[in-house]
Amino acid sequence: ADNNINASIERTMSNPITTWIKSGMETYKDREDWMAERVSENSVNSQKLSDERHGPFKPHNVHQCESRARVNFRPSAAISSLAGSEMGDAGSFRAVRAYQSDFAKRRDEILTDIAKNG
């Protein structure tokens, strides 16, 4: 009987500060969903990093860590007209992929032209 009295008092008399705090709290399910999303996102990102590091363009001594406090890397565009595009990131894996795909397209055009015109 004592529990019923406490429950009825809680329903009829609520503290506005407690209600405000409870309204801002995340539930257990929200935390679990966020954790699952974070784990899946990190696994995708780590696989991307693994793919990039084990590709054919692996730089020499890539296994050695950077010992300077500030790494000397300033991303900049090689050509200002390419700034903001994949080819604009000078010295990046994305730029290499973009250039390679364009070279492959041009190679296919040349081979098609040779096949047609002899």
NUMI-544090 format. One record per residue (C-alpha): residue number from 1; x, y, z. Coordinates in steps of 0.25 Angstrom, whole numbers. Layout:
! residues N
resi:px:py:pz
NUM:X:Y:Z .
...
END
This chain:
! residues 118
resi:px:py:pz
1:0:0:0 .
2:12:9:3 .
3:17:8:-11 .
4:4:12:-17 .
5:3:24:-9 .
6:17:28:-14 .
7:14:25:-28 .
8:1:34:-28 .
9:9:45:-21 .
10:19:44:-32 .
11:8:45:-43 .
12:1:57:-37 .
13:12:65:-32 .
14:24:66:-41 .
15:36:75:-39 .
16:38:83:-51 .
17:53:83:-50 .
18:53:68:-49 .
19:44:67:-61 .
20:53:76:-69 .
21:65:68:-66 .
22:58:55:-69 .
23:54:61:-83 .
24:68:64:-87 .
25:74:50:-82 .
26:76:40:-93 .
27:71:26:-92 .
28:79:13:-91 .
29:74:10:-105 .
30:78:23:-110 .
31:92:21:-105 .
32:93:6:-110 .
33:88:11:-124 .
34:99:22:-124 .
35:109:12:-120 .
36:106:3:-131 .
37:106:14:-141 .
38:120:19:-136 .
39:126:5:-136 .
40:121:2:-151 .
41:126:16:-155 .
42:140:14:-149 .
43:141:0:-155 .
44:138:6:-169 .
45:148:17:-167 .
46:159:7:-162 .
47:157:-2:-174 .
48:158:11:-183 .
49:171:14:-176 .
50:176:0:-177 .
51:172:0:-192 .
52:180:13:-194 .
53:192:9:-187 .
54:193:-5:-194 .
55:191:0:-208 .
56:202:0:-219 .
57:206:14:-215 .
58:211:11:-201 .
59:222:22:-198 .
60:235:17:-193 .
61:236:16:-178 .
62:221:17:-176 .
63:222:9:-163 .
64:231:19:-156 .
65:223:29:-148 .
66:225:44:-148 .
67:233:49:-137 .
68:231:64:-139 .
69:221:71:-130 .
70:215:77:-142 .
71:215:69:-155 .
72:220:77:-167 .
73:207:74:-176 .
74:199:86:-182 .
75:189:81:-192 .
76:189:90:-204 .
77:185:90:-218 .
78:195:87:-228 .
79:188:96:-238 .
80:178:106:-234 .
81:167:102:-244 .
82:167:89:-237 .
83:165:94:-223 .
84:153:87:-216 .
85:153:75:-226 .
86:160:61:-223 .
87:171:65:-233 .
88:174:78:-225 .
89:179:71:-212 .
90:194:70:-216 .
91:201:58:-212 .
92:189:50:-207 .
93:184:36:-210 .
94:171:43:-215 .
95:178:51:-225 .
96:186:39:-230 .
97:173:31:-232 .
98:166:43:-239 .
99:178:45:-249 .
100:179:30:-251 .
101:164:29:-255 .
102:165:41:-264 .
103:178:34:-271 .
104:170:21:-272 .
105:159:28:-279 .
106:169:35:-289 .
107:176:22:-291 .
108:163:16:-295 .
109:159:27:-304 .
110:173:26:-311 .
111:171:11:-313 .
112:157:13:-318 .
113:162:23:-328 .
114:174:14:-333 .
115:164:2:-334 .
116:155:10:-343 .
117:165:18:-352 .
118:176:7:-352 .
END
